[in-house]
Amino acid sequence: MYRKFFKSILDVILALIGFIILLPLFIIITLFLAFANYGKPFFTQERPGYKGKIFNIVKFKTMNDKKDKNGNLLSDAERLTTIGKFVRKTSLDEIPQLLNVIKGDMSLIGPRPLLTQYMNLYSPYQNRRHEVKPGITGWAQINGRNAIDWETKFDLDIFYVENISFLLDVKILFKTVKKILIKEGINAVDSATIEPFSGNTNVVIYGGGGHCKVVLDIFFEEGKYNVNAIYDDNPKAENVFGVNLLSTPNIDFFKNKNCIIAIGDNTIRKKIVQQLQTNFVMTIHPNAVISKFAKIGHGTQVMAAAVINPDTTIGHHCIINTGAIVEHDCILEDYVHVSPNATLGGSVQVGERTQIGMGASVLPNLKIGKNVMIGAGSVVVENIPDNAVVVGIPGKIIKYQEND
């Protein structure tokens, strides 16, 4: 009800009140900028709004139109005027957008409207930011604004789209005021404005075996990343994925790249992760059900129809396979693999590198040690020590020796 009805009404009412209160300041800034910018106090530009509909955004003009000897505009930093720098630093350049809110093109709170030339670069995931009206401020603005990268900015925008509520809007509004007062996160480091958006975020997959097919399917369904290559150290691997399959290069190649390890074996996955200096990303199938109160580590892969319930913590580089259920308050350490249709009861703790077999069940409130193998269809009814194998119904513990 709030999203579909009350939010728009509150936007117009609060924008009118705000504009009336700020009118004296609006007039003063207009006069100063008209002088600094040779009679041009306002900046208008086409931006995409709700469902991609184009509108003209209005802002105070903080940069002049000075050009070099070849007739090209100078850099943003060179054109930023003294008064413009103050207006931007205090976020006063956003005041004219209250008129956009009153007109109905924008909301007080929502994803910031970006440039129209970005429209053809968005992935389906990124394009979801247009499912709501753009805002003067938003969830991304109170979590870093121009000081965060594009990937993080889109994640924050989509979070807002999926979680709009009156309380969230109030929280954003108050935190925006705080950000303005302390002048935090206004610009990216060493830049007058954020770097332009250049398209989908690229990611490389390490591992070209059977598990890679599942991970690749998630990436395609999620639409968040552009998979531009798969690397495998098996010279006999075949390109059957529709993506470039290449021999694994020197580990230095992966430095600072977005990467995910598509290898099901927990120990091998850990070994490779420890060798690489890269930015490990997670991937979550759109059909998975993830509580917003769950925490998921980087490098983790969540397959279709998996369910992760509230207050559960999933470590780094875990695999939560198709149809697996992880109940509330569970804690899974790094490199855990929960196989298809396995179920973990509430408040279960699982140690590093443990594998929960297909269709296995773990009763609530149990502790599973590190490097444990729970066989397919097993039912775990007691705590399990490190380096054990569990088979049968109820689960029978078989100790085995292996370096931990």
C-alpha positions as CSV (number, residue, x, y, z in Angstrom):
1,M,0.0,0.0,0.0
2,Y,2.8,2.4,0.9
3,R,4.8,1.7,-2.3
4,K,1.8,1.9,-4.6
5,F,-0.2,4.8,-3.1
6,F,1.1,6.7,0.0
7,K,4.7,7.1,-1.2
8,S,3.7,9.3,-4.1
9,I,1.4,11.5,-2.0
10,L,4.0,12.0,0.6
11,D,6.6,12.9,-2.1
12,V,4.4,15.8,-3.4
13,I,3.5,17.1,0.0
14,L,7.0,17.0,1.5
15,A,8.5,18.4,-1.8
16,L,6.1,21.4,-1.7
17,I,6.9,22.1,1.9
18,G,10.6,21.7,1.4
19,F,10.6,24.0,-1.6
20,I,8.7,26.7,0.2
21,I,11.1,26.5,3.2
22,L,14.1,26.6,0.9
23,L,12.8,29.2,-1.5
24,P,15.0,32.1,-0.1
25,L,18.1,29.9,-0.3
26,F,17.0,28.8,-3.8
27,I,16.9,32.5,-4.9
28,I,20.2,33.4,-3.4
29,I,22.0,30.4,-5.0
30,T,20.4,31.1,-8.3
31,L,21.7,34.7,-8.3
32,F,25.3,33.6,-7.4
33,L,25.4,30.8,-10.0
34,A,23.9,33.1,-12.7
35,F,26.9,35.4,-12.1
36,A,29.5,32.6,-12.0
37,N,28.1,30.8,-15.0
38,Y,27.4,33.8,-17.2
39,G,23.6,33.8,-16.8
40,K,23.1,30.0,-16.6
41,P,22.3,29.0,-13.0
42,F,20.5,25.8,-13.9
43,F,21.6,22.5,-15.5
44,T,19.0,20.3,-17.3
45,Q,19.6,16.9,-18.8
46,E,17.6,14.0,-20.0
47,R,17.5,11.1,-17.6
48,P,15.6,7.7,-17.5
49,G,12.9,7.5,-14.9
50,Y,10.2,5.0,-13.9
51,K,10.2,2.1,-16.4
52,G,12.9,3.9,-18.4
53,K,10.7,6.9,-19.3
54,I,12.9,9.9,-20.2
55,F,12.4,13.2,-18.3
56,N,14.5,16.4,-17.9
57,I,16.2,16.6,-14.5
58,V,16.9,20.1,-13.1
59,K,19.9,20.8,-10.9
60,F,22.0,23.9,-10.1
61,K,24.8,24.3,-12.6
62,T,28.1,23.8,-10.7
63,M,30.4,23.8,-13.7
64,N,31.0,26.5,-16.3
65,D,31.3,25.8,-20.0
66,K,34.9,26.7,-20.6
67,K,36.6,25.0,-23.5
68,D,40.2,24.4,-24.7
69,K,41.7,25.9,-27.8
70,N,40.2,23.1,-29.9
71,G,36.7,23.9,-28.7
72,N,36.4,20.9,-26.4
73,L,35.1,21.2,-22.9
74,L,37.7,21.2,-20.2
75,S,37.8,18.5,-17.5
76,D,35.1,18.4,-14.8
77,A,37.7,19.5,-12.2
78,E,38.8,22.5,-14.3
79,R,35.2,23.6,-14.9
80,L,34.0,23.3,-11.3
81,T,33.5,26.9,-10.1
82,T,34.2,28.0,-6.5
83,I,30.6,28.6,-5.7
84,G,29.7,25.4,-7.6
85,K,32.2,23.4,-5.5
86,F,30.5,24.7,-2.3
87,V,27.0,24.0,-3.7
88,R,27.9,20.5,-4.7
89,K,29.8,19.7,-1.4
90,T,26.8,20.7,0.6
91,S,24.4,18.9,-1.8
92,L,22.5,22.2,-2.4
93,D,22.7,21.5,-6.1
94,E,19.9,18.9,-5.6
95,I,17.3,21.6,-4.5
96,P,15.8,22.2,-7.9
97,Q,14.9,18.5,-8.2
98,L,12.1,19.1,-5.7
99,L,10.3,20.5,-8.8
100,N,10.9,17.2,-10.5
101,V,9.3,15.5,-7.5
102,I,6.3,17.8,-7.5
103,K,5.9,17.2,-11.2
104,G,5.9,13.4,-10.6
105,D,9.0,12.5,-12.5
106,M,11.0,11.7,-9.4
107,S,10.6,10.6,-5.8
108,L,12.3,12.0,-2.8
109,I,13.9,8.6,-2.2
110,G,14.9,6.1,-4.8
111,P,17.8,5.1,-7.1
112,R,19.6,8.1,-8.5
113,P,18.6,8.7,-12.2
114,L,21.7,8.0,-14.3
115,L,22.6,9.1,-17.9
116,T,20.5,7.9,-20.8
117,Q,23.5,6.5,-22.6
118,Y,23.8,3.9,-19.9
119,M,20.5,2.4,-20.8
120,N,21.8,0.0,-23.4
121,L,24.6,-1.1,-21.1
122,Y,22.5,-2.4,-18.2
123,S,22.1,-6.1,-17.5
124,P,18.6,-7.3,-16.6
125,Y,19.6,-7.2,-13.0
126,Q,20.9,-3.6,-13.2
127,N,17.9,-2.5,-15.2
128,R,15.7,-3.3,-12.2
129,R,16.6,0.1,-10.7
130,H,13.9,1.5,-13.1
131,E,11.1,-0.5,-11.4
132,V,10.6,2.5,-9.1
133,K,10.8,6.3,-9.6
134,P,14.3,7.7,-9.3
135,G,15.1,9.7,-6.2
136,I,16.9,12.8,-5.0
137,T,18.6,10.5,-2.4
138,G,18.6,6.8,-1.9
139,W,20.1,3.7,-0.3
140,A,23.3,3.9,-2.4
141,Q,23.7,7.6,-1.5
142,I,23.7,7.0,2.3
143,N,26.1,4.0,1.8
144,G,28.9,5.8,-0.1
145,R,27.4,7.9,-2.9
146,N,30.2,8.6,-5.5
147,A,32.8,7.0,-3.3
148,I,31.6,3.4,-4.1
149,D,32.1,1.4,-7.3
150,W,29.3,0.7,-9.8
151,E,28.8,-2.9,-8.8
152,T,28.1,-1.9,-5.2
153,K,25.9,1.0,-6.3
154,F,23.7,-1.3,-8.4
155,D,23.5,-3.9,-5.5
156,L,22.3,-1.1,-3.2
157,D,19.8,0.2,-5.7
158,I,18.3,-3.3,-6.2
159,F,18.1,-3.8,-2.5
160,Y,16.0,-0.7,-2.2
161,V,13.7,-1.8,-5.0
162,E,13.1,-5.1,-3.3
163,N,12.7,-3.6,0.2
164,I,10.8,-0.3,-0.1
165,S,8.9,0.6,3.1
166,F,8.0,3.7,5.0
167,L,10.5,2.9,7.8
168,L,13.3,2.4,5.2
169,D,12.5,5.7,3.6
170,V,12.6,7.5,7.0
171,K,15.9,5.9,7.7
172,I,17.4,7.0,4.4
173,L,16.0,10.6,4.9
174,F,17.6,11.0,8.3
175,K,20.9,9.4,7.2
176,T,21.0,11.7,4.2
177,V,20.8,14.8,6.4
178,K,23.6,13.3,8.5
179,K,25.7,12.7,5.4
180,I,25.2,16.3,4.2
181,L,26.2,17.7,7.5
182,I,29.5,15.7,7.7
183,K,30.1,16.0,3.9
184,E,30.8,12.3,3.6
185,G,31.1,10.2,0.4
186,I,30.4,13.2,-2.0
187,N,33.1,12.3,-4.6
188,A,35.1,9.4,-5.7
189,V,38.8,9.6,-4.7
190,D,40.8,12.1,-6.7
191,S,37.9,12.9,-9.0
192,A,35.4,15.7,-9.4
193,T,32.7,13.2,-10.5
194,I,32.4,9.4,-10.5
195,E,34.0,7.5,-13.4
196,P,31.5,6.7,-16.2
197,F,29.7,3.4,-16.2
198,S,31.1,1.2,-19.0
199,G,28.7,-1.8,-19.0
200,N,28.3,-5.1,-17.4
201,T,30.8,-6.2,-14.7
202,N,33.0,-8.9,-16.2
203,V,33.8,-12.0,-14.3
204,V,36.0,-15.0,-15.0
205,I,35.3,-18.6,-13.8
206,Y,38.1,-20.8,-12.6
207,G,37.3,-24.5,-13.3
208,G,35.7,-25.9,-16.4
209,G,34.3,-29.2,-15.1
210,G,30.7,-30.3,-14.4
211,H,30.2,-27.8,-11.6
212,C,31.1,-25.0,-13.9
213,K,28.0,-25.7,-16.0
214,V,25.8,-25.1,-12.9
215,V,27.7,-21.9,-11.9
216,L,27.5,-20.6,-15.5
217,D,23.7,-21.3,-15.5
218,I,23.3,-19.2,-12.4
219,F,25.3,-16.3,-13.9
220,F,23.2,-16.4,-17.0
221,E,19.9,-16.5,-15.0
222,E,21.1,-13.8,-12.5
223,G,22.1,-11.4,-15.3
224,K,24.4,-9.5,-12.9
225,Y,27.8,-10.4,-14.4
226,N,29.2,-10.8,-17.9
227,V,31.1,-14.1,-18.0
228,N,33.9,-13.4,-20.5
229,A,36.1,-16.5,-19.9
230,I,36.4,-19.9,-18.2
231,Y,39.8,-21.2,-17.2
232,D,40.8,-24.8,-16.6
233,D,44.1,-26.5,-16.2
234,N,42.9,-29.6,-18.0
235,P,44.2,-29.5,-21.6
236,K,41.5,-31.9,-22.7
237,A,38.6,-29.7,-21.5
238,E,36.2,-28.8,-24.3
239,N,34.4,-25.6,-24.9
240,V,30.8,-26.7,-24.5
241,F,29.5,-23.7,-22.5
242,G,29.3,-21.1,-25.2
243,V,32.0,-19.1,-23.4
244,N,35.7,-19.0,-24.1
245,L,37.3,-21.9,-22.4
246,L,41.0,-21.2,-22.0
247,S,44.0,-22.9,-20.3
248,T,44.6,-21.5,-16.8
249,P,47.2,-18.7,-17.1
250,N,49.7,-17.6,-14.5
251,I,48.0,-16.8,-11.2
252,D,49.1,-13.2,-11.5
253,F,46.5,-12.9,-14.3
254,F,43.7,-13.1,-11.8
255,K,44.9,-10.2,-9.7
256,N,42.2,-7.6,-9.2
257,K,39.8,-9.4,-11.5
258,N,36.3,-10.5,-10.5
259,C,36.4,-14.3,-10.1
260,I,34.6,-17.3,-8.8
261,I,35.9,-20.9,-8.3
262,A,33.6,-23.4,-10.0
263,I,35.1,-26.5,-8.3
264,G,32.9,-28.8,-6.1
265,D,35.7,-30.3,-4.1
266,N,36.1,-28.2,-0.9
267,T,39.8,-28.9,-0.3
268,I,40.8,-28.1,-3.9
269,R,38.6,-25.0,-3.9
270,K,40.3,-23.7,-0.7
271,K,43.8,-24.4,-2.2
272,I,43.0,-22.4,-5.3
273,V,41.5,-19.5,-3.4
274,Q,44.6,-19.3,-1.2
275,Q,46.8,-19.0,-4.4
276,L,44.8,-16.2,-6.0
277,Q,44.8,-12.5,-5.3
278,T,41.5,-11.5,-6.8
279,N,38.1,-10.1,-6.1
280,F,35.9,-13.1,-5.4
281,V,32.2,-12.6,-6.1
282,M,29.1,-14.5,-5.1
283,T,26.4,-15.7,-7.4
284,I,22.8,-16.4,-6.4
285,H,20.2,-18.0,-8.6
286,P,17.0,-15.8,-8.9
287,N,14.8,-18.7,-7.9
288,A,16.7,-19.2,-4.6
289,V,14.9,-17.9,-1.5
290,I,17.3,-15.9,0.7
291,S,16.2,-14.1,3.8
292,K,17.3,-10.4,4.0
293,F,18.5,-11.2,7.5
294,A,20.9,-13.9,6.3
295,K,24.7,-13.2,5.7
296,I,26.5,-14.7,2.8
297,G,30.3,-14.6,2.2
298,H,32.1,-13.8,-1.0
299,G,32.8,-16.6,-3.5
300,T,29.7,-18.5,-2.3
301,Q,27.3,-20.0,-4.9
302,V,23.6,-20.5,-4.2
303,M,21.8,-22.7,-6.7
304,A,18.2,-22.7,-7.9
305,A,15.4,-23.4,-5.4
306,A,17.8,-23.3,-2.4
307,V,16.4,-21.8,0.8
308,I,18.4,-19.9,3.3
309,N,16.4,-18.7,6.4
310,P,16.8,-15.7,8.7
311,D,19.9,-15.1,10.9
312,T,21.9,-17.7,9.1
313,T,25.5,-17.0,8.3
314,I,27.1,-18.7,5.3
315,G,30.9,-18.4,5.1
316,H,33.1,-17.6,2.1
317,H,33.3,-19.9,-1.0
318,C,30.5,-22.2,0.1
319,I,28.2,-24.1,-2.2
320,I,24.5,-24.3,-1.4
321,N,23.2,-26.6,-4.0
322,T,19.8,-27.0,-5.8
323,G,16.8,-27.4,-3.4
324,A,19.0,-27.4,-0.3
325,I,17.4,-25.9,2.9
326,V,19.4,-24.1,5.5
327,E,17.1,-23.3,8.5
328,H,17.3,-20.2,10.8
329,D,20.4,-19.4,12.9
330,C,22.7,-21.8,11.2
331,I,26.4,-21.0,11.0
332,L,28.4,-22.5,8.1
333,E,32.1,-21.9,8.0
334,D,34.1,-21.4,4.8
335,Y,34.3,-24.0,2.0
336,V,31.2,-25.9,3.1
337,H,29.2,-27.8,0.4
338,V,25.5,-28.5,1.0
339,S,24.4,-31.0,-1.8
340,P,21.1,-31.0,-3.6
341,N,18.0,-31.4,-1.4
342,A,20.0,-31.6,1.8
343,T,18.4,-30.0,4.9
344,L,20.1,-28.4,7.9
345,G,17.8,-27.9,10.9
346,G,17.8,-24.7,13.0
347,S,20.9,-23.5,14.8
348,V,23.2,-26.1,13.2
349,Q,26.9,-25.3,13.1
350,V,29.0,-26.7,10.3
351,G,32.8,-26.6,10.2
352,E,35.1,-25.7,7.4
353,R,35.3,-27.9,4.3
354,T,32.5,-30.2,5.4
355,Q,30.3,-31.8,2.7
356,I,26.6,-32.5,3.4
357,G,25.5,-35.3,0.9
358,M,22.5,-35.3,-1.4
359,G,19.2,-35.6,0.5
360,A,21.0,-35.8,3.9
361,S,19.4,-34.2,7.0
362,V,20.9,-32.7,10.1
363,L,18.7,-32.3,13.1
364,P,18.5,-28.9,14.8
365,N,21.0,-27.6,17.4
366,L,23.8,-30.0,16.3
367,K,27.5,-29.2,15.7
368,I,29.3,-30.7,12.7
369,G,33.1,-30.6,12.8
370,K,35.6,-29.6,10.1
371,N,36.3,-31.7,7.0
372,V,33.4,-34.0,7.7
373,M,31.7,-36.1,4.9
374,I,28.0,-36.8,5.5
375,G,26.8,-39.4,3.0
376,A,23.8,-39.1,0.7
377,G,20.5,-39.7,2.5
378,S,22.1,-39.8,6.0
379,V,20.3,-38.5,9.0
380,V,22.5,-36.9,11.6
381,V,21.2,-37.1,15.1
382,E,24.3,-36.2,17.2
383,N,27.3,-34.0,17.2
384,I,30.0,-35.0,14.7
385,P,33.7,-34.6,15.4
386,D,36.3,-33.4,12.9
387,N,37.5,-35.6,10.0
388,A,34.6,-38.1,10.2
389,V,32.4,-39.9,7.7
390,V,28.7,-40.3,8.5
391,V,26.5,-42.9,6.7
392,G,23.0,-44.4,7.2
393,I,19.8,-43.7,9.1
394,P,20.4,-42.7,11.8
395,G,23.9,-41.6,10.9
396,K,26.7,-43.9,11.9
397,I,30.1,-42.2,12.4
398,I,33.2,-43.7,10.7
399,K,36.5,-42.1,11.8
400,Y,39.1,-41.7,9.1
401,Q,42.6,-40.2,9.1
402,E,43.4,-37.1,6.9
403,N,45.5,-34.1,7.5
404,D,43.3,-31.2,8.6
